Amino acid sequence: MHAAAAIVPNFLLIAIGFVLSRKFDYGRGFWEGLEKLVYYVLFPALLFRSLATAQIDLAKTGVVVGAAIAFTAAGMILALPARRLFHLEERLAASCYQCAFRFNTYVGLAVAGSLYGAQGLALAALVMGVMIPIVNIAAVAMLAAGSSLGVGRELARNPLLLSTAAGFLWNALGLPLPGFADQTLNLLAQTALPAGLLSVGAALRLQPGQGPVAAHAYWLAIKLLVLPCIAWGLARMLGLEPLETATLVLAASLPTASSAYILAVRMGGTGDAVATQITVGTLLSMLTIPAWIAWLEVSR
């Protein structure tokens, strides 16, 4: 329970971001600017530094990454029947499909850093970095067939993916990180987590009446309950160490990222339904993530 309580400040920052965006007249442009700063500068600095300076065991890391890909694929498969099960309009089903397996990197890295320190943060960054292109390709493929060229260009410019690859390559080559560069990146990284969580809170909003409640419950159950359960089962089956198990389950239990809403809107999907999924999922994750962390503690 101590570990579960340690992540409460992260969720309080999300709540503060929500309150600030509603009660103070900063304007939408302020929050959009903050989100761009986090996405293009602060989080890439965090990802690069975490991976460039980490002690990475490729054998163990490969197993964890493989397990992460496996539970993500399970989410993609489980989300497919929703359209027929709930008699959904095609555009709505395609838009919300991604909510069953996309994840909020900001929340994941903030919680990993709070609970497991630099080593856990580096492992989480690597796992999520590998999963970013996979979930993006699947989401776009469902929203619009034949958009693979656009997806390729988008992934090639994705700052989170690029910084993950650069950090891992720097580490693999055994290059030293100069002191001034390490200190500068560290200052940016320290800012990334609180700024990212504030921007998550500011983006929360509900749009009632966007599809059957049962369908939304179905996608949420896959994301917040079923995938973490699969991740935990895989960790037990593979004999993963406690840190690896915790990182895997944490990655599986994260709510959907706000970028899912942006993608749905840009590709002509039902953005309001996705916004509802993101908001409800983020709020519920404030209960489910601590519950999973507590479960990992008692099941060791």
N, C-alpha and C positions, 0 to 999 in steps of 0.2 A: 504493500500500500504506500510505502514511502516513495517509491519510484513513480507511482501513479500521481501522487500529490505534487511531485516535482515539476510536472508539466502544466500545472494549473496556470502559472504566470504566462505561458504561451497563449492559452485560450483567453486569458484576461486581456492580452494585447489585441486579440481579434475583437473582443467586445468593446474595447476602448476605440478601436478604429471605426466600428459601427456607430457608436455614440457620437464621436467627433464629426463623422460625415453627415449626421442627421441634425445635430444641435448647433453646429458652428458653421458660419457662412464662408467656408473656404472655397466653395465652388467646385464643380466637377473637374474642371481643368487642373486644379491642384492635385486631386487624387490620381487622375490619369498621368500627370507628370511624375508623381511619386512611383506609380506602378512601372512606368517606363525606366525610371532610374534604377529600380530594383532589378528589373528584368534584364536590362542591357549592361549594367555596370556592377551593382553591388553583389548580386548572386553569382554572376560569372567569376568575380574575384574570389568569393567564398569557395566555389567549386574548384577552381584552379589551385588555390593554395592548399586546400584540404587534401587533394589528390597528389599534388606535386611533392608534398612533404610527408606523406603517409608511408607506413611500413606495410606494403601490400604483398600478401601471400597469394600468388596467382592460382595455385591449386585449390585452396579453400574458397577464394573469391569466385572462381569459376563455377563451383557447385552452388553457391548462393545465388549468383546471377541466373544460372540455369533454372533454379527453383522459382525465382521471381518471374522469369519468362513463362514457366509452366502455370503458375496461378493466374497470371495475366491472360494467357490463352484460355484458361477455364472461364474467366469472366466474360471474354468475348463470345464463347460458345453458349454460355448460360443466358446471355442477354438476347440471343437471336430469336427465341420463341415468343418474346413479349408481344410482337405485333399481332400474331395470330391468337395468342392467349387472351388478349384484352381488346381485340378487334380495333386496333389503332390505325389512324390515318398514316400513310407511308412517311410523310414528312416528319411527323411527330416521333414516330418510332425510330427513324434514322437519326434524328437530332439527339434523342435521349439515350440511344444505344451506347454511346461513348461514356455515359455517366456510370456505367457498371464496371469500368476498368481504368479510366483516367484518374490521375492522382494529383494532389496538391503538393508540389515540391517544397514550397515555402514552409508549410506546416510540418512536413516530414523531416526536413533538415533541422528545423528549430527544435523539434522534440528529440531527434537523435542527438543533437549537440547537448541539450539539457540533461539527458539521461546517461549518455554513454561517452561523452567527451570527444576528443579529437579523433580517436580511433573509430568510434561508432559513426561520427559525422563523415569520415572519409569513406567508410564502407557503404553508408546510405547514399552518399553522393555518387559512388560508382554504380551501385545497383539502379538508382533512379536514372542516371545518365544513359545506361544501356536501354532502359525501358522507354525513355522519351520518344525515340523514333518509332518504336513498335506501336505504341498506343496512338501516336499521331497518324500513322499510315492507316491503321484500322479504322480510326474515326472518319478520316476523309474518304476512304474507300466506301464506307457505308453511306455517307452523305452524297457522294457524287462519283459514280463509276467513270473511269477514264481520266481522272485528275492526277494521275501519278507524276506527270512532269511538274505540275504545280507543287505537289507535295515534296518532290525532290529538291526544288529550289528553296522551299520554305525550311526544310530540314538543314540544308547546307548553310542557311543563314541563322539558324537557331542558336542564340548565344549560350544557352544552358548546355546544349549538346556540344558546341564547339569548345567551351571552356572545360567540359568534362574530358573530352578527347585530348585537349592540349595538356591538361594536368596529368592525365594517365601517361601520355607519351613522355612528358618531362621526367616523371618518376621512373619509367621504364629505362630511359637513357641514363639514369643516375646523375643527372645534372644538378649542381648545387644551386640553391636559390639565394641570390645576393641579399645581404642583410637589409639594405634600404628597400629593396623590392618586397621582401618578406614583411617588413614592418608596414609598408604602405598597403599591401594586400590585406594584412591583418586588420588594419583600421577600417578598410572598406568592408571586410567580412563581418566585423563586429556590428556594423550598421545594418547589414543585409537582413538579419533575422527579425529585429523589431520592426524595421520598415516594411518588410514583406508581410508580416502578420497584420500590421495596421492596414495595409492595402487590401488584404483578404477581408477584414471586417468591413471596410468601406464599400466593398463590392457586393455585400449581401443584400438581397432584396427578394421579396415574395411576389409571385404573380399567380393568384388563385385562378382556378378554372381551366388550367392548361393540361387537359388529359385526365383520365380516370385516376382516382386516388390509388386504386389497387395496382395500377401499372407503376406509379411512382414508388409505391412500397416495395414492389418487386425489384426494381433497379437498386433501390437503397439497401435492401436486404442482401443482394449479391455483393455490393461494394463494401458494406460495413460489417457484415456477419459471415457470409459464405467464404469470401476470398481469404480473410484472416484465418478462418478455420482450415482451409486447404493449405495455406502457408504453414501453419503450425504442424499439420499432419506431415507435410513434406519435410519439414525440419527434423521431426522425430524419426521419420523413415531414413533420412540421410545421416542421422547422427551428428547434426550440427552443434557447435559450441553455443553457450548461452548468448553471447553477443551476436553471433550470426543469426540465431533463431529470433532474437528480439528485433533485429534489423529487418529481417524478412517479414515477420508478422506486422511490424509497424508500417512497412511499405504497402502491405496488402490492405491495411485498415484505414488508409488515408481517404478523406473525402475528395470529391471531384474538383479539379482545378477550375478557376474562373476562365481560363483560356478555352474551355469547352463551349462556353457561351459565345465567345468571340468567333470561334470557328463556325458554330451553327448559324450565327447571323450573317457572316461573310458568305456562306454557301447557301443562303436562302432557306435555312431550316427554321424550326420553331424555337426561337431564342428564349422566349418567356418561360417555356416549359423547362428548358435547361437551367435557366436562372433559378427556378424554384427547386430543382434537384440539387443544385450547388448549395443553395442557402440552407435547405432542410438537412442535407447531408453534413454540412459543416457544423450545424448546431447539434445534430445527433452525435457526431464524432467527438464532441466534448464529453460525452458520456461513454461512448463505445471504446475510444482509444485508451482512456484510463482503465476501463474494465479489462481490455486485452492485456495491458501492461501488468495489472494486478494478477491476472490469470497466469501469466508467464512466471511471475514470482512464486506463486504457490505450487506450480506444476513442475518445478525443477527437481 
